[in-house]
Amino acid sequence: MPVCSQKVTCLLSRSIVLNNPQKRNALSLAMLESLCRDLLHDAESNDLRVIVISAEGPVFSSGHNLKELTSAEGWDHHAEVFAVCTDVMNLIQDMPVPVIAKVNGLATAAGCQLVASCDIAVASEKSRFATPGVNVGLFCSTPAVAVGRSLPRKVALEMLFTGEPISAHDALLHGLVSRVVPEDKLDEVTMKIANKICEASRSVIALGKATFYKQMAHNRNEAYQIAAQVMVDNLALRDGQEGIRSFIQKRKPVWTHSTERAHE
């Protein structure tokens, strides 16, 4: 059975499932490579609008497979594991479509990093999140990149220094996840968000997502300069003009999902 599997949840969305519950869905090199292949495949699809990452079993992901990180595996292997992991996390935010984490269980270390890297995260009430690497002598430095950009600094550092887990509701309070719902509502709420995204123009969403992450890396004045120009670029899209016309005409927009500019 593959460590990651894909299924179409509707015509416009795809679900990537971490599928190695016996190993607590550890992000082994094989798992990371499978995730990378699936994401790259989906990035090439012009029809896809949203991706949902979920997991089989009671653990969303326990993070890296520590058996791969012993000295017996060699330092080159260790470097490859973290390089591929970095590629996956960057790819999630570089994807032209939103990526939603659907979490129903424990997400630790690189598993917590995966949740933090997704654009949206919906968690069941029983879910918990931790960066416990410090307890086994491997500080969660790469998870800290994503976690530190999602959580307030002092909350992130307490997680990193103590390794103690936080609840789903604390994760929501501090911004690691966007929704917390009862377990029996997790699928319904996640798909409601995914389906709402599918109603929008793919080209507009792609432009907006790329700009969001770009401007976040700049100071306020630079961010406004970037965003203001993108607003102009957005209006120049065929779907940008279609959206404005449909609003004025009080009708539902007919998207082309094209990156072509509107006719002058």
PyRosetta script that sets phi, psi and omega in degrees:
from pyrosetta import init, pose_from_sequence

init()
pose = pose_from_sequence("MPVCSQKVTCLLSRSIVLNNPQKRNALSLAMLESLCRDLLHDAESNDLRVIVISAEGPVFSSGHNLKELTSAEGWDHHAEVFAVCTDVMNLIQDMPVPVIAKVNGLATAAGCQLVASCDIAVASEKSRFATPGVNVGLFCSTPAVAVGRSLPRKVALEMLFTGEPISAHDALLHGLVSRVVPEDKLDEVTMKIANKICEASRSVIALGKATFYKQMAHNRNEAYQIAAQVMVDNLALRDGQEGIRSFIQKRKPVWTHSTERAHE")
pose.set_psi(1, 133.0)
pose.set_omega(1, -178.2)
pose.set_phi(2, -66.1)
pose.set_psi(2, 149.6)
pose.set_omega(2, -179.9)
pose.set_phi(3, -73.0)
pose.set_psi(3, -21.8)
pose.set_omega(3, 171.4)
pose.set_phi(4, -129.4)
pose.set_psi(4, 141.3)
pose.set_omega(4, 175.5)
pose.set_phi(5, -132.1)
pose.set_psi(5, 157.6)
pose.set_omega(5, 179.9)
pose.set_phi(6, -120.7)
pose.set_psi(6, 146.1)
pose.set_omega(6, 170.4)
pose.set_phi(7, -147.0)
pose.set_psi(7, 147.7)
pose.set_omega(7, 178.0)
pose.set_phi(8, -84.8)
pose.set_psi(8, 119.7)
pose.set_omega(8, -179.6)
pose.set_phi(9, -91.6)
pose.set_psi(9, -24.8)
pose.set_omega(9, 167.0)
pose.set_phi(10, -155.9)
pose.set_psi(10, 177.7)
pose.set_omega(10, -174.6)
pose.set_phi(11, -62.4)
pose.set_psi(11, -23.3)
pose.set_omega(11, -173.2)
pose.set_phi(12, -112.0)
pose.set_psi(12, -4.1)
pose.set_omega(12, -178.5)
pose.set_phi(13, -126.0)
pose.set_psi(13, 155.0)
pose.set_omega(13, 179.7)
pose.set_phi(14, -134.1)
pose.set_psi(14, 144.3)
pose.set_omega(14, 178.0)
pose.set_phi(15, -110.5)
pose.set_psi(15, 126.1)
pose.set_omega(15, 172.3)
pose.set_phi(16, -103.1)
pose.set_psi(16, 122.6)
pose.set_omega(16, -173.8)
pose.set_phi(17, -112.9)
pose.set_psi(17, 122.0)
pose.set_omega(17, 171.0)
pose.set_phi(18, -70.4)
pose.set_psi(18, 120.4)
pose.set_omega(18, -163.7)
pose.set_phi(19, -128.4)
pose.set_psi(19, 50.6)
pose.set_omega(19, 175.9)
pose.set_phi(20, -137.5)
pose.set_psi(20, 60.8)
pose.set_omega(20, -173.7)
pose.set_phi(21, -62.3)
pose.set_psi(21, -26.4)
pose.set_omega(21, 179.2)
pose.set_phi(22, -62.2)
pose.set_psi(22, -29.1)
pose.set_omega(22, 178.1)
pose.set_phi(23, -104.3)
pose.set_psi(23, 21.2)
pose.set_omega(23, 179.3)
pose.set_phi(24, 56.7)
pose.set_psi(24, 33.0)
pose.set_omega(24, 179.5)
pose.set_phi(25, 49.4)
pose.set_psi(25, 42.0)
pose.set_omega(25, 178.2)
pose.set_phi(26, -60.9)
pose.set_psi(26, 143.3)
pose.set_omega(26, 179.3)
pose.set_phi(27, -85.2)
pose.set_psi(27, 70.0)
pose.set_omega(27, 174.2)
pose.set_phi(28, -66.4)
pose.set_psi(28, 169.7)
pose.set_omega(28, 177.0)
pose.set_phi(29, -59.4)
pose.set_psi(29, -40.3)
pose.set_omega(29, 179.2)
pose.set_phi(30, -62.6)
pose.set_psi(30, -42.5)
pose.set_omega(30, 179.2)
pose.set_phi(31, -64.5)
pose.set_psi(31, -44.6)
pose.set_omega(31, -179.7)
pose.set_phi(32, -63.8)
pose.set_psi(32, -41.9)
pose.set_omega(32, 178.5)
pose.set_phi(33, -64.5)
pose.set_psi(33, -38.5)
pose.set_omega(33, 177.2)
pose.set_phi(34, -65.1)
pose.set_psi(34, -43.5)
pose.set_omega(34, 176.9)
pose.set_phi(35, -59.5)
pose.set_psi(35, -43.5)
pose.set_omega(35, -178.9)
pose.set_phi(36, -63.1)
pose.set_psi(36, -44.4)
pose.set_omega(36, 178.7)
pose.set_phi(37, -61.7)
pose.set_psi(37, -44.4)
pose.set_omega(37, -178.6)
pose.set_phi(38, -63.5)
pose.set_psi(38, -42.8)
pose.set_omega(38, -179.5)
pose.set_phi(39, -67.3)
pose.set_psi(39, -41.9)
pose.set_omega(39, 178.5)
pose.set_phi(40, -63.6)
pose.set_psi(40, -39.6)
pose.set_omega(40, 176.9)
pose.set_phi(41, -61.4)
pose.set_psi(41, -44.8)
pose.set_omega(41, -178.5)
pose.set_phi(42, -69.0)
pose.set_psi(42, -30.3)
pose.set_omega(42, -180.0)
pose.set_phi(43, -64.3)
pose.set_psi(43, -24.8)
pose.set_omega(43, -178.6)
pose.set_phi(44, -86.3)
pose.set_psi(44, -7.7)
pose.set_omega(44, -178.6)
pose.set_phi(45, -84.4)
pose.set_psi(45, 120.5)
pose.set_omega(45, 178.4)
pose.set_phi(46, -78.6)
pose.set_psi(46, -14.6)
pose.set_omega(46, -177.9)
pose.set_phi(47, -89.7)
pose.set_psi(47, -24.6)
pose.set_omega(47, -174.3)
pose.set_phi(48, -69.0)
pose.set_psi(48, 141.1)
pose.set_omega(48, -179.2)
pose.set_phi(49, -117.3)
pose.set_psi(49, -26.8)
pose.set_omega(49, -176.0)
pose.set_phi(50, -158.2)
pose.set_psi(50, 148.8)
pose.set_omega(50, 177.4)
pose.set_phi(51, -122.2)
pose.set_psi(51, 137.8)
pose.set_omega(51, 176.1)
pose.set_phi(52, -116.5)
pose.set_psi(52, 124.5)
pose.set_omega(52, 176.4)
pose.set_phi(53, -104.3)
pose.set_psi(53, 122.3)
pose.set_omega(53, 179.3)
pose.set_phi(54, -134.8)
pose.set_psi(54, -171.2)
pose.set_omega(54, -176.3)
pose.set_phi(55, -149.8)
pose.set_psi(55, 150.7)
pose.set_omega(55, 172.9)
pose.set_phi(56, -86.2)
pose.set_psi(56, 145.2)
pose.set_omega(56, 174.6)
pose.set_phi(57, 90.0)
pose.set_psi(57, 179.4)
pose.set_omega(57, -174.3)
pose.set_phi(58, -79.5)
pose.set_psi(58, -7.7)
pose.set_omega(58, -180.0)
pose.set_phi(59, -118.0)
pose.set_psi(59, 121.1)
pose.set_omega(59, 177.0)
pose.set_phi(60, -60.9)
pose.set_psi(60, -55.4)
pose.set_omega(60, 171.7)
pose.set_phi(61, -167.1)
pose.set_psi(61, 134.9)
pose.set_omega(61, -180.0)
pose.set_phi(62, -89.1)
pose.set_psi(62, 4.1)
pose.set_omega(62, -179.5)
pose.set_phi(63, 93.0)
pose.set_psi(63, -159.2)
pose.set_omega(63, -176.7)
pose.set_phi(64, -62.5)
pose.set_psi(64, 150.7)
pose.set_omega(64, 174.1)
pose.set_phi(65, -78.2)
pose.set_psi(65, 106.9)
pose.set_omega(65, -173.7)
pose.set_phi(66, -64.5)
pose.set_psi(66, -23.0)
pose.set_omega(66, 177.6)
pose.set_phi(67, -65.3)
pose.set_psi(67, -22.0)
pose.set_omega(67, 177.1)
pose.set_phi(68, -83.5)
pose.set_psi(68, -7.1)
pose.set_omega(68, -172.1)
pose.set_phi(69, -110.8)
pose.set_psi(69, 17.1)
pose.set_omega(69, 174.5)
pose.set_phi(70, -82.3)
pose.set_psi(70, 162.8)
pose.set_omega(70, -179.4)
pose.set_phi(71, -63.1)
pose.set_psi(71, -22.1)
pose.set_omega(71, 179.9)
pose.set_phi(72, -64.5)
pose.set_psi(72, -27.4)
pose.set_omega(72, -179.4)
pose.set_phi(73, -77.8)
pose.set_psi(73, -23.1)
pose.set_omega(73, 177.8)
pose.set_phi(74, 93.0)
pose.set_psi(74, 148.4)
pose.set_omega(74, -175.2)
pose.set_phi(75, -68.7)
pose.set_psi(75, -30.9)
pose.set_omega(75, 178.0)
pose.set_phi(76, -63.6)
pose.set_psi(76, -39.7)
pose.set_omega(76, 177.6)
pose.set_phi(77, -64.3)
pose.set_psi(77, -42.2)
pose.set_omega(77, 178.5)
pose.set_phi(78, -59.8)
pose.set_psi(78, -44.6)
pose.set_omega(78, 179.9)
pose.set_phi(79, -61.3)
pose.set_psi(79, -38.5)
pose.set_omega(79, 179.3)
pose.set_phi(80, -65.5)
pose.set_psi(80, -42.0)
pose.set_omega(80, 179.3)
pose.set_phi(81, -57.1)
pose.set_psi(81, -48.6)
pose.set_omega(81, -176.5)
pose.set_phi(82, -74.0)
pose.set_psi(82, -29.3)
pose.set_omega(82, 176.7)
pose.set_phi(83, -67.5)
pose.set_psi(83, -44.6)
pose.set_omega(83, 179.9)
pose.set_phi(84, -68.2)
pose.set_psi(84, -38.5)
pose.set_omega(84, 177.6)
pose.set_phi(85, -60.2)
pose.set_psi(85, -44.6)
pose.set_omega(85, 177.8)
pose.set_phi(86, -61.3)
pose.set_psi(86, -41.0)
pose.set_omega(86, 177.9)
pose.set_phi(87, -59.7)
pose.set_psi(87, -42.7)
pose.set_omega(87, -179.3)
pose.set_phi(88, -63.7)
pose.set_psi(88, -48.2)
pose.set_omega(88, -177.6)
pose.set_phi(89, -63.7)
pose.set_psi(89, -41.1)
pose.set_omega(89, 177.3)
pose.set_phi(90, -67.2)
pose.set_psi(90, -39.4)
pose.set_omega(90, -178.1)
pose.set_phi(91, -62.4)
pose.set_psi(91, -38.3)
pose.set_omega(91, 179.1)
pose.set_phi(92, -56.7)
pose.set_psi(92, -44.4)
pose.set_omega(92, -178.0)
pose.set_phi(93, -82.9)
pose.set_psi(93, -17.4)
pose.set_omega(93, 176.1)
pose.set_phi(94, -88.7)
pose.set_psi(94, -10.3)
pose.set_omega(94, 179.3)
pose.set_phi(95, -60.4)
pose.set_psi(95, 144.1)
pose.set_omega(95, 178.8)
pose.set_phi(96, -74.9)
pose.set_psi(96, -9.7)
pose.set_omega(96, 179.2)
pose.set_phi(97, -117.3)
pose.set_psi(97, 153.7)
pose.set_omega(97, 177.1)
pose.set_phi(98, -63.6)
pose.set_psi(98, 145.6)
pose.set_omega(98, 177.1)
pose.set_phi(99, -119.2)
pose.set_psi(99, 124.7)
pose.set_omega(99, -177.7)
pose.set_phi(100, -109.6)
pose.set_psi(100, 130.2)
pose.set_omega(100, 170.7)
pose.set_phi(101, -91.0)
pose.set_psi(101, 126.7)
pose.set_omega(101, 175.0)
pose.set_phi(102, -109.4)
pose.set_psi(102, 105.2)
pose.set_omega(102, -168.3)
pose.set_phi(103, -109.5)
pose.set_psi(103, 125.4)
pose.set_omega(103, 178.7)
pose.set_phi(104, -135.3)
pose.set_psi(104, 73.6)
pose.set_omega(104, -177.8)
pose.set_phi(105, 145.0)
pose.set_psi(105, -158.0)
pose.set_omega(105, -174.8)
pose.set_phi(106, -84.4)
pose.set_psi(106, 135.1)
pose.set_omega(106, 174.7)
pose.set_phi(107, -128.8)
pose.set_psi(107, 111.7)
pose.set_omega(107, -175.5)
pose.set_phi(108, -125.1)
pose.set_psi(108, 153.5)
pose.set_omega(108, 174.9)
pose.set_phi(109, 52.2)
pose.set_psi(109, -121.5)
pose.set_omega(109, -179.8)
pose.set_phi(110, -64.5)
pose.set_psi(110, -22.6)
pose.set_omega(110, 173.6)
pose.set_phi(111, -67.6)
pose.set_psi(111, -39.0)
pose.set_omega(111, 174.0)
pose.set_phi(112, -67.4)
pose.set_psi(112, -37.8)
pose.set_omega(112, 176.0)
pose.set_phi(113, -59.3)
pose.set_psi(113, -40.8)
pose.set_omega(113, 179.5)
pose.set_phi(114, -62.5)
pose.set_psi(114, -44.4)
pose.set_omega(114, 178.3)
pose.set_phi(115, -62.0)
pose.set_psi(115, -45.7)
pose.set_omega(115, -178.7)
pose.set_phi(116, -64.6)
pose.set_psi(116, -27.9)
pose.set_omega(116, -178.1)
pose.set_phi(117, -78.9)
pose.set_psi(117, -23.0)
pose.set_omega(117, -179.4)
pose.set_phi(118, -70.1)
pose.set_psi(118, 155.2)
pose.set_omega(118, -177.9)
pose.set_phi(119, -70.0)
pose.set_psi(119, -36.5)
pose.set_omega(119, -179.5)
pose.set_phi(120, -136.2)
pose.set_psi(120, 145.6)
pose.set_omega(120, 175.9)
pose.set_phi(121, -136.1)
pose.set_psi(121, 125.0)
pose.set_omega(121, 176.3)
pose.set_phi(122, -112.9)
pose.set_psi(122, 126.5)
pose.set_omega(122, -175.6)
pose.set_phi(123, -125.0)
pose.set_psi(123, 146.5)
pose.set_omega(123, 171.8)
pose.set_phi(124, -75.8)
pose.set_psi(124, 162.0)
pose.set_omega(124, -176.9)
pose.set_phi(125, -64.3)
pose.set_psi(125, -24.2)
pose.set_omega(125, -178.2)
pose.set_phi(126, -84.6)
pose.set_psi(126, -6.1)
pose.set_omega(126, -176.5)
pose.set_phi(127, -69.3)
pose.set_psi(127, 150.4)
pose.set_omega(127, 175.4)
pose.set_phi(128, -139.6)
pose.set_psi(128, 158.8)
pose.set_omega(128, -173.4)
pose.set_phi(129, -137.4)
pose.set_psi(129, 137.7)
pose.set_omega(129, -177.8)
pose.set_phi(130, -155.0)
pose.set_psi(130, 156.4)
pose.set_omega(130, 172.2)
pose.set_phi(131, -125.8)
pose.set_psi(131, 77.0)
pose.set_omega(131, -168.4)
pose.set_phi(132, -90.9)
pose.set_psi(132, 13.7)
pose.set_omega(132, -175.7)
pose.set_phi(133, -56.2)
pose.set_psi(133, -32.2)
pose.set_omega(133, -179.2)
pose.set_phi(134, -57.2)
pose.set_psi(134, -29.0)
pose.set_omega(134, -177.0)
pose.set_phi(135, -74.3)
pose.set_psi(135, -17.6)
pose.set_omega(135, 177.8)
pose.set_phi(136, -115.9)
pose.set_psi(136, 17.8)
pose.set_omega(136, 174.9)
pose.set_phi(137, 80.0)
pose.set_psi(137, 15.1)
pose.set_omega(137, 178.7)
pose.set_phi(138, -130.2)
pose.set_psi(138, 91.4)
pose.set_omega(138, -177.7)
pose.set_phi(139, -57.3)
pose.set_psi(139, 139.2)
pose.set_omega(139, -175.7)
pose.set_phi(140, -79.4)
pose.set_psi(140, 66.7)
pose.set_omega(140, -175.6)
pose.set_phi(141, -70.7)
pose.set_psi(141, -42.6)
pose.set_omega(141, 178.0)
pose.set_phi(142, -73.6)
pose.set_psi(142, -40.9)
pose.set_omega(142, 171.7)
pose.set_phi(143, -57.6)
pose.set_psi(143, -31.2)
pose.set_omega(143, -178.5)
pose.set_phi(144, -63.2)
pose.set_psi(144, -26.1)
pose.set_omega(144, 178.8)
pose.set_phi(145, -61.6)
pose.set_psi(145, -49.2)
pose.set_omega(145, -179.5)
pose.set_phi(146, -77.0)
pose.set_psi(146, -43.8)
pose.set_omega(146, -178.6)
pose.set_phi(147, -64.3)
pose.set_psi(147, -40.4)
pose.set_omega(147, -179.6)
pose.set_phi(148, -69.0)
pose.set_psi(148, -17.3)
pose.set_omega(148, 176.3)
pose.set_phi(149, -95.1)
pose.set_psi(149, -6.4)
pose.set_omega(149, 178.8)
pose.set_phi(150, -106.4)
pose.set_psi(150, -31.7)
pose.set_omega(150, -174.6)
pose.set_phi(151, -110.7)
pose.set_psi(151, 156.5)
pose.set_omega(151, 170.4)
pose.set_phi(152, -57.7)
pose.set_psi(152, 147.8)
pose.set_omega(152, -172.5)
pose.set_phi(153, -55.2)
pose.set_psi(153, -46.9)
pose.set_omega(153, -175.4)
pose.set_phi(154, -69.2)
pose.set_psi(154, -32.6)
pose.set_omega(154, 175.9)
pose.set_phi(155, -68.7)
pose.set_psi(155, -44.7)
pose.set_omega(155, 178.8)
pose.set_phi(156, -61.0)
pose.set_psi(156, -43.4)
pose.set_omega(156, -177.7)
pose.set_phi(157, -69.5)
pose.set_psi(157, -34.5)
pose.set_omega(157, 174.9)
pose.set_phi(158, -62.5)
pose.set_psi(158, -43.0)
pose.set_omega(158, 176.4)
pose.set_phi(159, -60.3)
pose.set_psi(159, -44.2)
pose.set_omega(159, -176.3)
pose.set_phi(160, -70.9)
pose.set_psi(160, -36.9)
pose.set_omega(160, -176.7)
pose.set_phi(161, -79.6)
pose.set_psi(161, -31.4)
pose.set_omega(161, -175.6)
pose.set_phi(162, -102.2)
pose.set_psi(162, -27.5)
pose.set_omega(162, -175.5)
pose.set_phi(163, 76.1)
pose.set_psi(163, 1.5)
pose.set_omega(163, -177.6)
pose.set_phi(164, -73.4)
pose.set_psi(164, 140.1)
pose.set_omega(164, -179.9)
pose.set_phi(165, -76.0)
pose.set_psi(165, 154.7)
pose.set_omega(165, 171.2)
pose.set_phi(166, -113.2)
pose.set_psi(166, 153.1)
pose.set_omega(166, -179.4)
pose.set_phi(167, -75.5)
pose.set_psi(167, 168.0)
pose.set_omega(167, 176.6)
pose.set_phi(168, -60.7)
pose.set_psi(168, -39.4)
pose.set_omega(168, -178.0)
pose.set_phi(169, -69.9)
pose.set_psi(169, -35.6)
pose.set_omega(169, 174.4)
pose.set_phi(170, -68.5)
pose.set_psi(170, -36.6)
pose.set_omega(170, 176.7)
pose.set_phi(171, -61.8)
pose.set_psi(171, -38.2)
pose.set_omega(171, 176.7)
pose.set_phi(172, -68.6)
pose.set_psi(172, -44.9)
pose.set_omega(172, -179.4)
pose.set_phi(173, -56.7)
pose.set_psi(173, -38.8)
pose.set_omega(173, -174.2)
pose.set_phi(174, -98.1)
pose.set_psi(174, -1.8)
pose.set_omega(174, 171.6)
pose.set_phi(175, 97.0)
pose.set_psi(175, 10.2)
pose.set_omega(175, 178.2)
pose.set_phi(176, -75.1)
pose.set_psi(176, -33.8)
pose.set_omega(176, 176.5)
pose.set_phi(177, -124.3)
pose.set_psi(177, 161.9)
pose.set_omega(177, -177.0)
pose.set_phi(178, -101.9)
pose.set_psi(178, -22.7)
pose.set_omega(178, 178.5)
pose.set_phi(179, -144.0)
pose.set_psi(179, 145.7)
pose.set_omega(179, 167.8)
pose.set_phi(180, -126.1)
pose.set_psi(180, 127.5)
pose.set_omega(180, -174.5)
pose.set_phi(181, -136.7)
pose.set_psi(181, 160.0)
pose.set_omega(181, 172.6)
pose.set_phi(182, -58.1)
pose.set_psi(182, 149.4)
pose.set_omega(182, -176.5)
pose.set_phi(183, -55.2)
pose.set_psi(183, -39.4)
pose.set_omega(183, -177.1)
pose.set_phi(184, -74.7)
pose.set_psi(184, -5.1)
pose.set_omega(184, 177.5)
pose.set_phi(185, -108.3)
pose.set_psi(185, -0.1)
pose.set_omega(185, -172.9)
pose.set_phi(186, -61.2)
pose.set_psi(186, -49.4)
pose.set_omega(186, -179.7)
pose.set_phi(187, -61.8)
pose.set_psi(187, -45.6)
pose.set_omega(187, -176.5)
pose.set_phi(188, -61.7)
pose.set_psi(188, -47.0)
pose.set_omega(188, -177.1)
pose.set_phi(189, -68.8)
pose.set_psi(189, -41.5)
pose.set_omega(189, 179.4)
pose.set_phi(190, -61.5)
pose.set_psi(190, -45.1)
pose.set_omega(190, -179.2)
pose.set_phi(191, -70.1)
pose.set_psi(191, -28.7)
pose.set_omega(191, 175.7)
pose.set_phi(192, -63.6)
pose.set_psi(192, -42.8)
pose.set_omega(192, 177.0)
pose.set_phi(193, -65.0)
pose.set_psi(193, -45.4)
pose.set_omega(193, -179.4)
pose.set_phi(194, -61.1)
pose.set_psi(194, -44.0)
pose.set_omega(194, -178.4)
pose.set_phi(195, -67.0)
pose.set_psi(195, -34.5)
pose.set_omega(195, 177.5)
pose.set_phi(196, -65.5)
pose.set_psi(196, -40.6)
pose.set_omega(196, 176.5)
pose.set_phi(197, -61.4)
pose.set_psi(197, -38.8)
pose.set_omega(197, -178.0)
pose.set_phi(198, -64.3)
pose.set_psi(198, -18.3)
pose.set_omega(198, 179.6)
pose.set_phi(199, -77.7)
pose.set_psi(199, -15.6)
pose.set_omega(199, -176.2)
pose.set_phi(200, -90.6)
pose.set_psi(200, 169.6)
pose.set_omega(200, 177.2)
pose.set_phi(201, -73.1)
pose.set_psi(201, 129.0)
pose.set_omega(201, 179.1)
pose.set_phi(202, -61.2)
pose.set_psi(202, -41.6)
pose.set_omega(202, -177.6)
pose.set_phi(203, -66.9)
pose.set_psi(203, -37.2)
pose.set_omega(203, 178.5)
pose.set_phi(204, -68.9)
pose.set_psi(204, -43.3)
pose.set_omega(204, 177.5)
pose.set_phi(205, -61.2)
pose.set_psi(205, -44.8)
pose.set_omega(205, -178.4)
pose.set_phi(206, -61.7)
pose.set_psi(206, -44.1)
pose.set_omega(206, 179.0)
pose.set_phi(207, -64.1)
pose.set_psi(207, -44.3)
pose.set_omega(207, -178.8)
pose.set_phi(208, -65.3)
pose.set_psi(208, -41.6)
pose.set_omega(208, 179.7)
pose.set_phi(209, -64.4)
pose.set_psi(209, -47.4)
pose.set_omega(209, -179.4)
pose.set_phi(210, -60.4)
pose.set_psi(210, -40.8)
pose.set_omega(210, -178.7)
pose.set_phi(211, -68.9)
pose.set_psi(211, -38.1)
pose.set_omega(211, 179.5)
pose.set_phi(212, -56.8)
pose.set_psi(212, -51.3)
pose.set_omega(212, -177.4)
pose.set_phi(213, -69.3)
pose.set_psi(213, -33.3)
pose.set_omega(213, 179.0)
pose.set_phi(214, -66.0)
pose.set_psi(214, -48.1)
pose.set_omega(214, -175.2)
pose.set_phi(215, -70.7)
pose.set_psi(215, -26.2)
pose.set_omega(215, -179.6)
pose.set_phi(216, -64.4)
pose.set_psi(216, -22.0)
pose.set_omega(216, -179.1)
pose.set_phi(217, -85.7)
pose.set_psi(217, 0.1)
pose.set_omega(217, -176.3)
pose.set_phi(218, -115.8)
pose.set_psi(218, 165.9)
pose.set_omega(218, 174.0)
pose.set_phi(219, -72.9)
pose.set_psi(219, 172.5)
pose.set_omega(219, -172.1)
pose.set_phi(220, -58.3)
pose.set_psi(220, -47.7)
pose.set_omega(220, -176.9)
pose.set_phi(221, -64.7)
pose.set_psi(221, -43.8)
pose.set_omega(221, 177.8)
pose.set_phi(222, -64.3)
pose.set_psi(222, -38.9)
pose.set_omega(222, -179.8)
pose.set_phi(223, -61.8)
pose.set_psi(223, -41.6)
pose.set_omega(223, 178.4)
pose.set_phi(224, -65.9)
pose.set_psi(224, -37.7)
pose.set_omega(224, 177.7)
pose.set_phi(225, -62.4)
pose.set_psi(225, -44.7)
pose.set_omega(225, 178.5)
pose.set_phi(226, -62.8)
pose.set_psi(226, -49.8)
pose.set_omega(226, -174.7)
pose.set_phi(227, -67.0)
pose.set_psi(227, -37.1)
pose.set_omega(227, 179.8)
pose.set_phi(228, -63.3)
pose.set_psi(228, -42.0)
pose.set_omega(228, 178.4)
pose.set_phi(229, -66.1)
pose.set_psi(229, -38.1)
pose.set_omega(229, 179.7)
pose.set_phi(230, -67.4)
pose.set_psi(230, -33.1)
pose.set_omega(230, 175.3)
pose.set_phi(231, -60.2)
pose.set_psi(231, -41.3)
pose.set_omega(231, 177.0)
pose.set_phi(232, -64.6)
pose.set_psi(232, -43.5)
pose.set_omega(232, 178.8)
pose.set_phi(233, -63.2)
pose.set_psi(233, -37.5)
pose.set_omega(233, 178.9)
pose.set_phi(234, -63.5)
pose.set_psi(234, -43.9)
pose.set_omega(234, 178.8)
pose.set_phi(235, -64.4)
pose.set_psi(235, -25.8)
pose.set_omega(235, -179.6)
pose.set_phi(236, -77.8)
pose.set_psi(236, -15.6)
pose.set_omega(236, 178.2)
pose.set_phi(237, -69.2)
pose.set_psi(237, 151.4)
pose.set_omega(237, 175.5)
pose.set_phi(238, -58.1)
pose.set_psi(238, -42.3)
pose.set_omega(238, -179.8)
pose.set_phi(239, -71.4)
pose.set_psi(239, -27.7)
pose.set_omega(239, 175.0)
pose.set_phi(240, -62.1)
pose.set_psi(240, -46.4)
pose.set_omega(240, 178.6)
pose.set_phi(241, -71.2)
pose.set_psi(241, -35.8)
pose.set_omega(241, 177.9)
pose.set_phi(242, -62.8)
pose.set_psi(242, -40.5)
pose.set_omega(242, 179.0)
pose.set_phi(243, -63.3)
pose.set_psi(243, -43.0)
pose.set_omega(243, 178.6)
pose.set_phi(244, -64.2)
pose.set_psi(244, -45.2)
pose.set_omega(244, -179.5)
pose.set_phi(245, -62.4)
pose.set_psi(245, -43.7)
pose.set_omega(245, -177.1)
pose.set_phi(246, -65.5)
pose.set_psi(246, -34.8)
pose.set_omega(246, 177.9)
pose.set_phi(247, -66.3)
pose.set_psi(247, -45.9)
pose.set_omega(247, -179.5)
pose.set_phi(248, -63.9)
pose.set_psi(248, -38.5)
pose.set_omega(248, -177.6)
pose.set_phi(249, -85.9)
pose.set_psi(249, 0.7)
pose.set_omega(249, 177.9)
pose.set_phi(250, 56.0)
pose.set_psi(250, 50.8)
pose.set_omega(250, 177.6)
pose.set_phi(251, -137.9)
pose.set_psi(251, 168.0)
pose.set_omega(251, 179.2)
pose.set_phi(252, -77.0)
pose.set_psi(252, 134.9)
pose.set_omega(252, -179.2)
pose.set_phi(253, -69.1)
pose.set_psi(253, 150.1)
pose.set_omega(253, 174.9)
pose.set_phi(254, -112.7)
pose.set_psi(254, 99.7)
pose.set_omega(254, -174.6)
pose.set_phi(255, -78.6)
pose.set_psi(255, 145.3)
pose.set_omega(255, 172.2)
pose.set_phi(256, -97.2)
pose.set_psi(256, -20.2)
pose.set_omega(256, -176.2)
pose.set_phi(257, 60.3)
pose.set_psi(257, 23.3)
pose.set_omega(257, -176.3)
pose.set_phi(258, -95.4)
pose.set_psi(258, 150.9)
pose.set_omega(258, 174.0)
pose.set_phi(259, -92.2)
pose.set_psi(259, 6.5)
pose.set_omega(259, 179.8)
pose.set_phi(260, -72.8)
pose.set_psi(260, 150.0)
pose.set_omega(260, 177.8)
pose.set_phi(261, -78.4)
pose.set_psi(261, 152.4)
pose.set_omega(261, 176.3)
pose.set_phi(262, -69.2)
pose.set_psi(262, 152.1)
pose.set_omega(262, 175.9)
pose.set_phi(263, -68.4)
pose.set_psi(263, 139.6)
pose.set_omega(263, 179.4)
pose.set_phi(264, -64.8)
pose.dump_pdb("model.pdb")
